[in-house]
Amino acid sequence: MAKKVFVSGCYDLLHSGHVEFFQQASRYGDLYVGIGSDATYLEYKHRKPMFPQEERLFMIKNIKAVKDAYINEGSGVSEDMAGEVAEDGSGDARPTGILFREQSGAS
């Protein structure tokens, strides 16, 4: 069974740095990406996202390095992510790796 790697973020203004981060993270196992909901984005950033959650989800799901992506429920921390990935049919939602990237204040 492949390792599962979880990352989470808003990814409103998707750029090459995000794609590089996904490529690096996917080297550790199957990459699952949690995307901040529009409500969570508004709560954290105090403004609406430029792209709605469904559009951000579509873009992330179509990146080659990403195994699957979903819109986070709750705050997007690891406990929320594990429940989402359990639905992949493997029966095991325990992460084998979680990567954190320090935010620089940019989207």
C-alpha positions in Angstrom: 0.0 0.0 0.0 1.4 3.4 -1.0 2.0 6.0 1.7 -0.6 8.8 1.9 0.6 12.4 2.1 -1.8 15.2 3.1 -1.4 18.9 2.4 -3.9 21.7 2.8 -4.2 25.2 1.7 -6.5 27.8 0.1 -4.8 27.8 -3.4 -6.8 30.7 -4.6 -4.2 32.1 -6.8 -2.6 28.9 -8.0 0.9 29.4 -9.2 4.1 27.5 -10.0 5.2 27.5 -6.4 2.1 25.5 -5.4 2.7 23.1 -8.3 6.4 22.6 -7.2 5.2 22.0 -3.6 2.8 19.3 -4.9 5.5 17.7 -7.0 7.8 17.5 -4.0 5.1 16.3 -1.6 4.1 13.6 -4.0 7.6 12.1 -3.8 6.7 10.8 -0.4 3.5 8.9 -1.5 0.0 9.4 -2.9 -0.8 13.1 -2.5 -4.2 14.2 -1.2 -4.9 17.9 -1.2 -7.4 19.6 1.0 -8.7 22.9 -0.3 -10.0 25.6 2.0 -13.7 26.2 1.5 -15.0 29.6 0.5 -16.2 30.1 4.1 -12.9 29.1 5.6 -11.1 31.4 3.2 -13.3 34.3 4.2 -12.6 33.5 7.9 -8.8 33.4 7.5 -8.2 36.1 4.9 -11.2 38.4 5.7 -12.1 38.6 2.0 -13.8 36.4 -0.6 -11.5 34.2 -2.8 -11.0 35.3 -6.4 -11.9 31.8 -7.5 -14.8 29.8 -6.0 -14.0 26.5 -4.2 -15.3 24.4 -7.1 -13.0 26.0 -9.6 -10.0 25.7 -7.2 -10.9 22.0 -6.7 -11.1 21.4 -10.5 -7.6 23.0 -11.0 -5.9 21.1 -8.2 -7.5 17.7 -9.2 -6.0 18.2 -12.7 -2.4 18.5 -11.5 -0.5 15.4 -12.3 1.2 15.1 -8.9 -2.1 15.1 -7.1 -3.8 11.7 -6.4 -7.1 13.3 -5.2 -8.3 16.6 -3.8 -11.4 17.7 -1.9 -12.9 20.7 -0.2 -12.0 20.7 3.5 -14.7 20.5 6.1 -13.8 22.5 9.2 -10.4 24.2 9.6 -8.5 21.9 7.3 -6.2 20.4 10.0 -5.1 16.8 9.8 -8.1 15.4 11.7 -10.5 16.8 9.1 -8.3 15.5 6.2 -8.1 11.9 7.5 -11.9 11.5 7.4 -12.0 12.7 3.7 -9.3 10.3 2.6 -10.9 7.3 4.4 -13.5 7.4 1.7 -10.9 6.3 -0.9 -11.8 2.7 -0.2 -8.6 1.7 1.4 -10.2 1.5 4.9 -7.2 3.3 6.5 -7.2 7.0 7.0 -4.2 7.3 9.2 -1.7 9.5 7.5 1.8 8.2 6.9 3.1 11.7 6.4 1.9 15.2 6.7 3.8 18.1 5.2 3.6 21.7 6.4 4.7 24.7 4.5 5.2 27.9 6.4 2.9 30.7 5.0 4.7 33.9 3.9 1.5 35.9 4.0 0.8 35.4 0.2 -2.2 33.4 -1.1 
